[in-house]
Amino acid sequence: MENKKVIILGSSRKNGNTTKIVDEISKENNLDVVNLSDYTISYYDYESKNIGDDFLPLIKKNSRTVRHFNFCNAHLLV
C-alpha cells in the first residue's frame, strides 16, 4: 500500500470557503481531494437498497492506495 493521503471534502457548497481552504492545503502538500459533492451517496440502509450509489466503489478504490484519510467540513475548520 502506498503512503498516499487524501482529503475527503464534505462541504455543502462546492465553491465555498471550505473548498478554497482545502484546495490551498492540497496544493501545498500534494494531496488528492475527494469532493463528496461529485458523488451520489445515500443514507445508511439495513436492507442495502442503496447498493447502487457511489459509496462502496469510492471506498474500495481509495482503500487500496490510501493510507491516511483527512475528513474536512466547515465545522472541522473552526
Beta strands, then each sheet from edge to edge (+ up, - down):
strand 1: 4-9
strand 2: 32-35
strand 3: 66-72
sheet 1: 2+ 1+ 3+
end
